[in-house]
Amino acid sequence: MAELARGYLLAHGIDSVLQDVETATLQGHLSSMAGIRDLSVKLQVWEPDAPRAVGVLQEWQAAVARSHARGGSDDERCLACDAPLAPQDTRCSACGWTWEETAPK
């Protein structure tokens, strides 16, 4: 889930890093044997980006909640306005949202 959140931030131009990925992976293998608990991956952003990152992640969580409310269908939906998207679409025809980077390389 943390990698998906990181990707969503990146799609919105916000750099981030994941901390403790290896520890959390190890937890999955050892937790039942060693009783290891509460090891989680941390998603970190630069402090100036933090307020915007919070807003972007709240938007993402709302989109996930809408998907679950619909029964978690596999239909592609716009993450901004929830309009249907065809699998080949890169831009929402209803609101113009896109997951593609708009900055030139």
DOZAVO-490269 format. One record per atom (N, C-alpha, C): atom name; residue number from 1; x, y, z; residue in one letter. Coordinates in Angstrom, 1 decimal, padded with zeros to 4 digits, always signed. Layout:
<rs>
[CA; NUM; [X; Y; Z]; A]
...
</rs>
This chain:
<rs>
[N; 1; [+000.8; -001.2; +000.0]; M]
[CA; 1; [+000.0; +000.0; +000.0]; M]
[C; 1; [+000.9; +001.3; +000.0]; M]
[N; 2; [+002.0; +001.2; +000.7]; A]
[CA; 2; [+002.9; +002.4; +000.8]; A]
[C; 2; [+003.4; +002.7; -000.6]; A]
[N; 3; [+003.8; +001.7; -001.3]; E]
[CA; 3; [+004.3; +001.9; -002.7]; E]
[C; 3; [+003.3; +002.5; -003.6]; E]
[N; 4; [+002.0; +002.2; -003.4]; L]
[CA; 4; [+000.9; +002.8; -004.2]; L]
[C; 4; [+000.8; +004.3; -003.8]; L]
[N; 5; [+000.8; +004.5; -002.5]; A]
[CA; 5; [+000.8; +005.9; -002.1]; A]
[C; 5; [+001.9; +006.7; -002.6]; A]
[N; 6; [+003.1; +006.2; -002.6]; R]
[CA; 6; [+004.3; +006.8; -003.1]; R]
[C; 6; [+004.1; +007.1; -004.6]; R]
[N; 7; [+003.6; +006.2; -005.4]; G]
[CA; 7; [+003.4; +006.4; -006.8]; G]
[C; 7; [+002.3; +007.5; -007.0]; G]
[N; 8; [+001.3; +007.5; -006.2]; Y]
[CA; 8; [+000.3; +008.5; -006.4]; Y]
[C; 8; [+000.9; +009.9; -006.1]; Y]
[N; 9; [+001.7; +010.0; -005.1]; L]
[CA; 9; [+002.4; +011.3; -004.8]; L]
[C; 9; [+003.3; +011.7; -006.0]; L]
[N; 10; [+004.0; +010.7; -006.5]; L]
[CA; 10; [+004.9; +011.0; -007.6]; L]
[C; 10; [+004.1; +011.5; -008.8]; L]
[N; 11; [+003.0; +010.9; -009.1]; A]
[CA; 11; [+002.1; +011.3; -010.2]; A]
[C; 11; [+001.7; +012.7; -010.0]; A]
[N; 12; [+001.7; +013.2; -008.8]; H]
[CA; 12; [+001.3; +014.6; -008.5]; H]
[C; 12; [+002.5; +015.5; -008.3]; H]
[N; 13; [+003.7; +015.0; -008.7]; G]
[CA; 13; [+004.9; +015.8; -008.7]; G]
[C; 13; [+005.5; +016.0; -007.3]; G]
[N; 14; [+005.2; +015.1; -006.4]; I]
[CA; 14; [+005.8; +015.1; -005.0]; I]
[C; 14; [+006.7; +013.9; -004.8]; I]
[N; 15; [+008.0; +014.2; -004.6]; D]
[CA; 15; [+009.0; +013.2; -004.3]; D]
[C; 15; [+008.8; +012.7; -002.9]; D]
[N; 16; [+009.0; +011.4; -002.7]; S]
[CA; 16; [+008.9; +010.8; -001.4]; S]
[C; 16; [+009.8; +009.6; -001.3]; S]
[N; 17; [+010.1; +009.1; -000.1]; V]
[CA; 17; [+010.9; +007.9; +000.1]; V]
[C; 17; [+010.2; +007.0; +001.1]; V]
[N; 18; [+010.4; +005.7; +000.9]; L]
[CA; 18; [+009.9; +004.7; +001.9]; L]
[C; 18; [+011.0; +004.3; +002.8]; L]
[N; 19; [+010.7; +004.4; +004.1]; Q]
[CA; 19; [+011.6; +003.9; +005.1]; Q]
[C; 19; [+011.1; +002.6; +005.8]; Q]
[N; 20; [+012.1; +001.8; +006.2]; D]
[CA; 20; [+011.8; +000.6; +006.9]; D]
[C; 20; [+011.1; -000.5; +006.1]; D]
[N; 21; [+011.3; -000.4; +004.7]; V]
[CA; 21; [+010.7; -001.4; +003.9]; V]
[C; 21; [+011.2; -002.8; +004.2]; V]
[N; 22; [+012.5; -002.9; +004.3]; E]
[CA; 22; [+013.1; -004.2; +004.6]; E]
[C; 22; [+012.7; -004.8; +005.9]; E]
[N; 23; [+012.6; -003.9; +006.9]; T]
[CA; 23; [+012.1; -004.4; +008.3]; T]
[C; 23; [+010.7; -004.9; +008.2]; T]
[N; 24; [+009.8; -004.2; +007.5]; A]
[CA; 24; [+008.4; -004.6; +007.4]; A]
[C; 24; [+008.3; -005.9; +006.7]; A]
[N; 25; [+009.1; -006.1; +005.6]; T]
[CA; 25; [+009.1; -007.3; +004.9]; T]
[C; 25; [+009.6; -008.5; +005.7]; T]
[N; 26; [+010.6; -008.2; +006.5]; L]
[CA; 26; [+011.1; -009.2; +007.4]; L]
[C; 26; [+010.1; -009.6; +008.5]; L]
[N; 27; [+009.3; -008.6; +008.9]; Q]
[CA; 27; [+008.3; -008.8; +009.9]; Q]
[C; 27; [+007.3; -009.9; +009.4]; Q]
[N; 28; [+006.9; -009.8; +008.1]; G]
[CA; 28; [+006.0; -010.7; +007.5]; G]
[C; 28; [+006.5; -012.2; +007.6]; G]
[N; 29; [+007.8; -012.3; +007.5]; H]
[CA; 29; [+008.4; -013.7; +007.6]; H]
[C; 29; [+008.6; -014.2; +009.0]; H]
[N; 30; [+008.9; -013.3; +009.9]; L]
[CA; 30; [+009.2; -013.7; +011.3]; L]
[C; 30; [+008.2; -013.4; +012.4]; L]
[N; 31; [+007.2; -012.7; +012.0]; S]
[CA; 31; [+006.2; -012.2; +013.1]; S]
[C; 31; [+005.6; -013.4; +013.9]; S]
[N; 32; [+005.3; -014.4; +013.2]; S]
[CA; 32; [+004.7; -015.5; +013.9]; S]
[C; 32; [+005.7; -016.3; +014.8]; S]
[N; 33; [+006.9; -016.3; +014.3]; M]
[CA; 33; [+007.9; -017.0; +015.1]; M]
[C; 33; [+008.5; -016.2; +016.3]; M]
[N; 34; [+008.7; -014.9; +016.0]; A]
[CA; 34; [+009.4; -014.1; +017.0]; A]
[C; 34; [+008.5; -013.1; +017.8]; A]
[N; 35; [+007.2; -013.0; +017.4]; G]
[CA; 35; [+006.3; -012.1; +018.0]; G]
[C; 35; [+006.6; -010.6; +017.7]; G]
[N; 36; [+007.2; -010.4; +016.6]; I]
[CA; 36; [+007.5; -009.0; +016.2]; I]
[C; 36; [+006.2; -008.3; +015.8]; I]
[N; 37; [+006.0; -007.1; +016.3]; R]
[CA; 37; [+004.8; -006.3; +016.0]; R]
[C; 37; [+005.2; -004.9; +015.8]; R]
[N; 38; [+004.3; -004.2; +015.2]; D]
[CA; 38; [+004.3; -002.7; +015.0]; D]
[C; 38; [+005.5; -002.3; +014.2]; D]
[N; 39; [+006.0; -003.0; +013.2]; L]
[CA; 39; [+007.0; -002.5; +012.3]; L]
[C; 39; [+006.3; -002.1; +011.1]; L]
[N; 40; [+006.4; -000.9; +010.7]; S]
[CA; 40; [+005.6; -000.4; +009.6]; S]
[C; 40; [+006.5; +000.4; +008.7]; S]
[N; 41; [+006.1; +000.5; +007.4]; V]
[CA; 41; [+006.8; +001.3; +006.4]; V]
[C; 41; [+006.4; +002.7; +006.6]; V]
[N; 42; [+007.3; +003.6; +006.5]; K]
[CA; 42; [+007.1; +005.1; +006.7]; K]
[C; 42; [+007.3; +005.8; +005.3]; K]
[N; 43; [+006.3; +006.6; +004.9]; L]
[CA; 43; [+006.4; +007.3; +003.7]; L]
[C; 43; [+006.8; +008.8; +004.1]; L]
[N; 44; [+007.9; +009.2; +003.6]; Q]
[CA; 44; [+008.4; +010.5; +004.0]; Q]
[C; 44; [+008.5; +011.4; +002.8]; Q]
[N; 45; [+008.1; +012.7; +003.0]; V]
[CA; 45; [+008.2; +013.7; +002.0]; V]
[C; 45; [+009.0; +014.9; +002.5]; V]
[N; 46; [+009.5; +015.8; +001.7]; W]
[CA; 46; [+010.2; +017.0; +002.1]; W]
[C; 46; [+009.2; +017.8; +002.9]; W]
[N; 47; [+009.7; +018.5; +003.9]; E]
[CA; 47; [+008.8; +019.3; +004.8]; E]
[C; 47; [+008.0; +020.3; +004.0]; E]
[N; 48; [+008.6; +021.0; +003.1]; P]
[CA; 48; [+007.8; +022.0; +002.3]; P]
[C; 48; [+006.6; +021.4; +001.5]; P]
[N; 49; [+006.8; +020.1; +001.2]; D]
[CA; 49; [+005.8; +019.4; +000.4]; D]
[C; 49; [+004.7; +018.7; +001.3]; D]
[N; 50; [+004.9; +018.7; +002.6]; A]
[CA; 50; [+004.1; +017.9; +003.5]; A]
[C; 50; [+002.6; +018.4; +003.4]; A]
[N; 51; [+002.3; +019.7; +003.5]; P]
[CA; 51; [+000.8; +020.0; +003.4]; P]
[C; 51; [+000.1; +019.6; +002.1]; P]
[N; 52; [+000.8; +019.8; +001.0]; R]
[CA; 52; [+000.2; +019.3; -000.3]; R]
[C; 52; [+000.2; +017.8; -000.3]; R]
[N; 53; [+001.2; +017.1; +000.2]; A]
[CA; 53; [+001.2; +015.6; +000.2]; A]
[C; 53; [+000.0; +015.1; +001.0]; A]
[N; 54; [-000.3; +015.7; +002.1]; V]
[CA; 54; [-001.4; +015.3; +002.9]; V]
[C; 54; [-002.7; +015.4; +002.1]; V]
[N; 55; [-002.9; +016.5; +001.4]; G]
[CA; 55; [-004.1; +016.7; +000.6]; G]
[C; 55; [-004.2; +015.7; -000.5]; G]
[N; 56; [-003.1; +015.5; -001.2]; V]
[CA; 56; [-003.1; +014.5; -002.3]; V]
[C; 56; [-003.4; +013.1; -001.8]; V]
[N; 57; [-002.9; +012.7; -000.6]; L]
[CA; 57; [-003.2; +011.4; -000.1]; L]
[C; 57; [-004.6; +011.3; +000.4]; L]
[N; 58; [-005.1; +012.4; +000.9]; Q]
[CA; 58; [-006.6; +012.4; +001.3]; Q]
[C; 58; [-007.4; +012.2; +000.1]; Q]
[N; 59; [-007.1; +012.8; -001.0]; E]
[CA; 59; [-007.8; +012.7; -002.3]; E]
[C; 59; [-007.8; +011.2; -002.7]; E]
[N; 60; [-006.6; +010.6; -002.6]; W]
[CA; 60; [-006.4; +009.2; -003.0]; W]
[C; 60; [-007.2; +008.3; -002.1]; W]
[N; 61; [-007.2; +008.5; -000.8]; Q]
[CA; 61; [-008.0; +007.7; +000.2]; Q]
[C; 61; [-009.5; +007.8; -000.1]; Q]
[N; 62; [-009.9; +009.0; -000.5]; A]
[CA; 62; [-011.4; +009.2; -000.9]; A]
[C; 62; [-011.7; +008.4; -002.1]; A]
[N; 63; [-010.8; +008.4; -003.1]; A]
[CA; 63; [-011.0; +007.6; -004.3]; A]
[C; 63; [-011.1; +006.1; -004.0]; A]
[N; 64; [-010.2; +005.7; -003.1]; V]
[CA; 64; [-010.2; +004.2; -002.7]; V]
[C; 64; [-011.6; +003.9; -002.0]; V]
[N; 65; [-012.0; +004.8; -001.1]; A]
[CA; 65; [-013.3; +004.6; -000.4]; A]
[C; 65; [-014.4; +004.6; -001.4]; A]
[N; 66; [-014.4; +005.4; -002.4]; R]
[CA; 66; [-015.5; +005.4; -003.4]; R]
[C; 66; [-015.5; +004.1; -004.1]; R]
[N; 67; [-014.3; +003.6; -004.4]; S]
[CA; 67; [-014.2; +002.3; -005.1]; S]
[C; 67; [-014.8; +001.2; -004.3]; S]
[N; 68; [-014.4; +001.2; -003.0]; H]
[CA; 68; [-014.9; +000.1; -002.1]; H]
[C; 68; [-016.4; +000.3; -001.9]; H]
[N; 69; [-017.0; +001.5; -001.9]; A]
[CA; 69; [-018.4; +001.7; -001.8]; A]
[C; 69; [-019.2; +001.1; -003.0]; A]
[N; 70; [-018.5; +001.2; -004.2]; R]
[CA; 70; [-019.1; +000.6; -005.4]; R]
[C; 70; [-018.9; -000.9; -005.4]; R]
[N; 71; [-018.3; -001.5; -004.5]; G]
[CA; 71; [-018.1; -002.9; -004.5]; G]
[C; 71; [-016.8; -003.3; -005.0]; G]
[N; 72; [-015.8; -002.3; -005.1]; G]
[CA; 72; [-014.5; -002.6; -005.5]; G]
[C; 72; [-014.4; -003.2; -006.9]; G]
[N; 73; [-015.2; -002.7; -007.8]; S]
[CA; 73; [-015.2; -003.2; -009.2]; S]
[C; 73; [-013.8; -002.9; -009.8]; S]
[N; 74; [-013.5; -003.7; -010.8]; D]
[CA; 74; [-012.2; -003.5; -011.5]; D]
[C; 74; [-012.3; -002.4; -012.6]; D]
[N; 75; [-013.5; -001.8; -012.8]; D]
[CA; 75; [-013.6; -000.7; -013.7]; D]
[C; 75; [-012.6; +000.4; -013.4]; D]
[N; 76; [-012.0; +001.0; -014.4]; E]
[CA; 76; [-011.1; +002.1; -014.1]; E]
[C; 76; [-011.9; +003.3; -013.9]; E]
[N; 77; [-011.5; +004.2; -012.9]; R]
[CA; 77; [-012.3; +005.4; -012.6]; R]
[C; 77; [-011.3; +006.5; -012.4]; R]
[N; 78; [-011.7; +007.7; -012.7]; C]
[CA; 78; [-010.9; +008.9; -012.5]; C]
[C; 78; [-010.7; +009.1; -011.0]; C]
[N; 79; [-009.4; +009.3; -010.6]; L]
[CA; 79; [-009.1; +009.5; -009.2]; L]
[C; 79; [-009.6; +010.9; -008.7]; L]
[N; 80; [-009.8; +011.8; -009.6]; A]
[CA; 80; [-010.3; +013.1; -009.2]; A]
[C; 80; [-011.8; +013.3; -009.1]; A]
[N; 81; [-012.5; +012.8; -010.1]; C]
[CA; 81; [-014.0; +013.0; -010.2]; C]
[C; 81; [-014.8; +011.7; -010.2]; C]
[N; 82; [-014.1; +010.5; -010.3]; D]
[CA; 82; [-014.7; +009.2; -010.2]; D]
[C; 82; [-015.5; +008.9; -011.5]; D]
[N; 83; [-015.2; +009.6; -012.6]; A]
[CA; 83; [-015.8; +009.3; -013.9]; A]
[C; 83; [-015.2; +008.0; -014.5]; A]
[N; 84; [-015.9; +007.2; -015.3]; P]
[CA; 84; [-015.3; +006.0; -015.8]; P]
[C; 84; [-014.2; +006.4; -016.8]; P]
[N; 85; [-013.1; +005.5; -016.8]; L]
[CA; 85; [-012.0; +005.7; -017.8]; L]
[C; 85; [-011.8; +004.4; -018.5]; L]
[N; 86; [-011.6; +004.5; -019.8]; A]
[CA; 86; [-011.3; +003.3; -020.6]; A]
[C; 86; [-009.8; +002.9; -020.2]; A]
[N; 87; [-009.5; +001.7; -020.3]; P]
[CA; 87; [-008.1; +001.2; -020.0]; P]
[C; 87; [-007.0; +002.0; -020.7]; P]
[N; 88; [-007.3; +002.4; -021.9]; Q]
[CA; 88; [-006.2; +003.1; -022.7]; Q]
[C; 88; [-006.2; +004.6; -022.4]; Q]
[N; 89; [-007.2; +005.2; -021.7]; D]
[CA; 89; [-007.2; +006.6; -021.4]; D]
[C; 89; [-006.1; +007.0; -020.5]; D]
[N; 90; [-005.5; +008.1; -020.8]; T]
[CA; 90; [-004.5; +008.7; -019.9]; T]
[C; 90; [-005.0; +010.0; -019.3]; T]
[N; 91; [-006.1; +010.5; -019.8]; R]
[CA; 91; [-006.7; +011.8; -019.3]; R]
[C; 91; [-008.2; +011.6; -019.2]; R]
[N; 92; [-008.8; +012.1; -018.1]; C]
[CA; 92; [-010.2; +012.0; -017.9]; C]
[C; 92; [-010.9; +013.0; -018.8]; C]
[N; 93; [-011.9; +012.5; -019.6]; S]
[CA; 93; [-012.7; +013.3; -020.5]; S]
[C; 93; [-013.6; +014.2; -019.7]; S]
[N; 94; [-014.0; +013.9; -018.5]; A]
[CA; 94; [-014.9; +014.7; -017.7]; A]
[C; 94; [-014.2; +015.9; -017.0]; A]
[N; 95; [-013.1; +015.7; -016.4]; C]
[CA; 95; [-012.4; +016.8; -015.7]; C]
[C; 95; [-011.0; +017.1; -016.1]; C]
[N; 96; [-010.4; +016.3; -017.0]; G]
[CA; 96; [-009.1; +016.6; -017.5]; G]
[C; 96; [-008.0; +016.1; -016.6]; G]
[N; 97; [-008.3; +015.4; -015.5]; W]
[CA; 97; [-007.2; +014.9; -014.6]; W]
[C; 97; [-006.4; +013.8; -015.4]; W]
[N; 98; [-005.1; +013.8; -015.2]; T]
[CA; 98; [-004.2; +012.8; -015.8]; T]
[C; 98; [-003.2; +012.3; -014.8]; T]
[N; 99; [-002.8; +011.1; -014.9]; W]
[CA; 99; [-001.8; +010.5; -014.1]; W]
[C; 99; [-000.4; +010.7; -014.7]; W]
[N; 100; [-000.4; +011.2; -015.9]; E]
[CA; 100; [+000.9; +011.4; -016.6]; E]
[C; 100; [+001.6; +012.7; -016.1]; E]
[N; 101; [+002.9; +012.7; -016.1]; E]
[CA; 101; [+003.6; +013.9; -015.8]; E]
[C; 101; [+003.4; +014.9; -016.9]; E]
[N; 102; [+003.2; +016.2; -016.4]; T]
[CA; 102; [+002.9; +017.2; -017.4]; T]
[C; 102; [+004.2; +018.0; -017.7]; T]
[N; 103; [+005.2; +017.9; -016.8]; A]
[CA; 103; [+006.4; +018.7; -016.9]; A]
[C; 103; [+007.3; +018.0; -018.1]; A]
[N; 104; [+007.9; +018.9; -018.9]; P]
[CA; 104; [+008.8; +018.3; -019.9]; P]
[C; 104; [+010.0; +017.7; -019.3]; P]
[N; 105; [+010.5; +016.7; -020.0]; K]
[CA; 105; [+011.7; +015.9; -019.5]; K]
[C; 105; [+012.9; +016.6; -020.1]; K]
</rs>
